Amino acid sequence: MESCRIKITAVPNAPSSEVVGWLGERLKIKIHAPALEGKANQELCSFLAKTLVLPKRCVRLAKGDTSRNKLVEIDGLTRGDVIERLGL
């Protein structure tokens, strides 16, 4: 099975969840959830799974539980597939 890892800068407490674009090598994503008790992390994974049309189990946090800078692992897609589906 294909998989990839994407470096992400997450911005919690946004009015809505959306992909902003690239900040150097990191993908900036606004998250409509507070950075409390892992809610923003859960919303980030759910938002990416929905946007990439994948089951929730295919998107998980590999690093960065308590940081804005995260490493997300995505099963079932290559890095090129992710970039294409996000329209970047």
C-alpha angles and dihedrals in degrees: 000000000000120000139166142186124231126194110226137188106208122203110197127202094039120154088245138359113262143149108248100184141252124333100188105297094344128086112227114218127178113217126206095216136079121257091245129119093347095299094130091049091051092048091048092055093043092047093049093047091051094044093047092043094239134132112266091245090066094065120063141155112255097178140359107055093161100024133082087229108077140172113219123195116211121193122204098029138073121228088258091053091051093050091048094049091048089051094236 
